[in-house]
Amino acid sequence: MSGPTDMPRRAVLAAAAIAPAVLAAGAARAQSTRPAPASRSKVALVTGSSRGIGAATARRLARDGYAVTVNCEKNRDLAAGVVREIEAAGGRAIWVQADVSDPGAVRRLFEENERAFGGVDVVVSNAGIMRLAAFRDMTDADFSRMVDVNQKGSFYVLREAARRVRDGGRIITLSSSITQLRSATYGPYAATKGAQELFANVLAKELEGRMISVNAMAPGVVNTSLFTDGKTPQQIAGFAARTPHKRLGEPSDIADSIAALCSADGGWINGQTVFANGGIV
Ligand SMILES: NC(=O)c1ccc[n+]([C@@H]2O[C@H](COP(=O)([O-])OP(=O)(O)OC[C@H]3O[C@@H](n4cnc5c(N)ncnc54)[C@H](OP(=O)(O)O)[C@@H]3O)[C@@H](O)[C@H]2O)c1
């Protein structure tokens, strides 16, 4: 039974229940006193962003105002370092270790992103590996791992993206200009990258009416360990000499191209493969 004398007690109980939420909101506000860019509330998830092109993309999208989920397979320290850099520059980021070749791990990656940031607007399916050998020498293990990470892994990431990216968002998957260059020893790797171009084109159509643009980004030769490992300085210089600009691409060159697709001006580019390669093809 309630009467006038119960009122103050109920008010006190209600206030006590609300207090933690108010305090939490206050804490959140206290962390965001810096002037926020227009896209402050947008969220990007970049797979394979502990180093290389993915790390440059995570940093660039954070600079553009996205809260970013960084991902690694093994190099937790590097992933944590990318998050620290983003935070030191005033951005928001988390890192999640998840092997993209494991569909359960990919689901958890997206769930952890949602727990931290509430949703996702941009997904960059970037995690990838490259093992080179002529057909006669390619091992079952290397072939399988490339298919598992590059093709199946990217499929698992794009499937989650198709389910979760908010209207007006962007989905970008990493192909490679090797799908045009078609050099010896690159056959199985190139095939896993060619799949990305088909994935992007078909997914763009499936997401009709949602204003989500889906594209494949196809870099040329980029100065990361994926490209340089196992090559002599002479071989690397030979690739650089083949580009009209006479240099390798840098991870930031690709990050800038990805950021352009993510910008408001990039929305009409949809279902395409965008070759960002300094003209090597
Ligand atoms: N570099 C080039 O010349 C070039 C050219 C065309 C296309 N690409 C494509 O661009 C993408 C990035 O290449 P990159 O050159 O930046 O490579 P990278 O420097 O070797 O970095 C690879 C990134 O992918 C992560 N990764 C690898 N396997 C993974 C897995 N199973 N699950 C989750 N993350 C995984 C790595 O994490 P850990 O640090 O934990 O290992 C790392 O963050 C790849 O898809 C590649 O095919 C590169």
The ligand as a Gaussian input file, in Angstrom:
#p B3LYP/6-31G(d) Opt

LIG

0 1
 N       51.265000      -5.698000     -50.027000
 C       50.889000      -5.804000     -51.302000
 O       51.683000      -5.607000     -52.226000
 C       49.447000      -6.132000     -51.622000
 C       49.049000      -6.001000     -52.949000
 C       47.740000      -6.291000     -53.295000
 C       46.849000      -6.719000     -52.339000
 N       47.256000      -6.851000     -51.046000
 C       46.261000      -7.329000     -50.084000
 O       46.139000      -6.389000     -49.043000
 C       45.804000      -7.053000     -47.818000
 C       46.757000      -6.616000     -46.723000
 O       48.063000      -6.962000     -47.129000
 P       49.374000      -6.388000     -46.428000
 O       50.374000      -6.252000     -47.485000
 O       49.051000      -5.222000     -45.572000
 O       49.771000      -7.659000     -45.514000
 P       50.658000      -7.766000     -44.184000
 O       51.510000      -6.554000     -44.019000
 O       51.303000      -9.104000     -44.248000
 O       49.558000      -7.754000     -43.019000
 C       48.613000      -8.779000     -42.971000
 C       47.589000      -8.490000     -41.886000
 O       46.600000      -9.524000     -41.944000
 C       46.525000     -10.162000     -40.671000
 N       46.158000     -11.563000     -40.843000
 C       46.807000     -12.528000     -41.529000
 N       46.141000     -13.694000     -41.429000
 C       45.050000     -13.454000     -40.666000
 C       43.984000     -14.247000     -40.184000
 N       43.906000     -15.551000     -40.477000
 N       43.057000     -13.664000     -39.410000
 C       43.120000     -12.344000     -39.090000
 N       44.111000     -11.562000     -39.516000
 C       45.069000     -12.099000     -40.285000
 C       47.879000      -9.969000     -40.034000
 O       47.752000     -10.135000     -38.615000
 P       49.019000     -10.567000     -37.682000
 O       49.861000      -9.320000     -37.570000
 O       48.423000     -11.000000     -36.407000
 O       49.728000     -11.657000     -38.432000
 C       48.178000      -8.537000     -40.488000
 O       47.497000      -7.613000     -39.683000
 C       45.839000      -8.552000     -48.126000
 O       44.529000      -9.015000     -48.334000
 C       46.643000      -8.637000     -49.416000
 O       46.281000      -9.745000     -50.195000
 C       48.532000      -6.553000     -50.673000

